[in-house]
Amino acid sequence: MTEAPVDVKLFAGKARIPGNVVFRSFPRETVVLNLDTGKYHGLNPTAGRMLELLEKSDTVDAAAARVAEEYGQDVETIRHDLYDLCVELRERGLLEIVGNDGNTG
């Protein structure tokens, strides 16, 4: 099984929650709601914390470093997990990645 190629530009981008998306963290999960579609998605506590740090960090790479530090994990492992989370959320319209040029990806 071959893995999909990683878009390294994603790590240099800033994660942004679209205006039509809200989320709230609870002890057992984070609920992410798309107000336009009415669909909500549940994230486990780790993914929920990753989302919080993505929103607060200047870049996805900076968020990976913060997550790795908080959880005492290798940053490369966290980068892989965070990349997968970003791709999933972006495909569902729950996250945008804004590049240095201001364009969303």
Secondary structure by P-SEA (a helix, b strand, c coil): ccccccccccccbbbbbcccbbbbbcccbbbbbcccccbbbbbcaaaaaaaaaaaacccaaaaaaaaaaaacccaaaaaaaaaaaaaaaaaaccbbbbccccccc
